[in-house]
Amino acid sequence: MVIEMDIMEIMKFSSEAKITRMTWWLSGLAFGVISAILGMVVPEMVVNLIIIVPAIAFWVARLRDRGHTEPLAFALRIILFPWGIIECGFLAGTE
């Protein structure tokens, strides 16, 4: 597995940050594991606040790989969760 961008570029919401479907799925799995472990130690609301920013950064990076550049496109696909899962997790990115 090769990650095209380092984590800091993704977290800065860099316009160059693009990730593959596999990286997106693995990041979701990692966020789930981190959330479960932290959920045993700290309140769930605190865990959600810790996880939300990196999770959104990875969604945006994946949507950039799909060719979306407008903030509205990002917001609609994240809010319309089922379509966001299909678009980020199953459809190929642009070359």
N, C-alpha and C positions, 0 to 999 in steps of 0.2 A: 504494500500500500504506500503510495506516495502522496503526501499532502503538498499541494501546489504553493500555498501561502502559509507563512507561519502564523501562529495563533494571534500574535500582536497585530498583524495587518488586518486580520478578520475582525478583531475587537475594536479597531479604529474605524470600522465600517468603510475601509478603503475601497475606492471605486475599482481597484484592480483585483480585489479579493474575489476569487471564484473557487468553488469547491465542487467535487464530483458527488454523484449520488452515494457512493460507498462512504465517503468521508462524512456526508450529511447524516447517513444512518448511524455510523459509528459515534458521531458526536451526540446524537440523540440518546443512544444507549449509554454513553458516558454520563450525560446529564442525568439520566434516570438513576444510574448507580450512585452518583454523587448525592442526588436528592434523597435517595433511600437511606444512605449512610448518615448524612447530616440530619435527616428527619428523626433519627433515633437520639440525637444529642441536643438539637436546638428546635424551637417551635417551627411549625410548618410554614408560617407566613414569612419568617426570616429566611428560610431555605428558598422559598419561591422568589423572594427579592434578590437573593444571591444568584440564582439560576437564570432569571429572566433576561438580563442584558446579554450574556454570552449566547443564550439560545436564540434570541432575536438576531444577533450578529451572524450566526451561522445560517439562519433562514435567509437573511438578506444576501449573504455571500452566495448561497445556492440559487436564489432567484436571479442574481446577476449572471450566474452561469447559464441560466435559462434565457437570458437576453432582456430582462426587465431592468429599467433604470429609474423609473419614476417612483417617488415615495408612495403615491396612491396605489400603484401596482403591488408594492410590497405590503401595504396595509391591507388591501383587499384579500390577498392570498393568505395572510396570517390570520385575519379575522374569519374568513371563510375556511375554517380549518380543514374540512375534508378535501376541498379542492387543493389547498396548499400541500397536503400530504401527497396527493396524486402528482401534482406538478413537481414538487421537490424530490420525492422519493422514487418515482417511477418513470418520469419522462426525461429523455436525454438532454444534455446541455448543448449550447451552441458551440461551434468550432471556432 
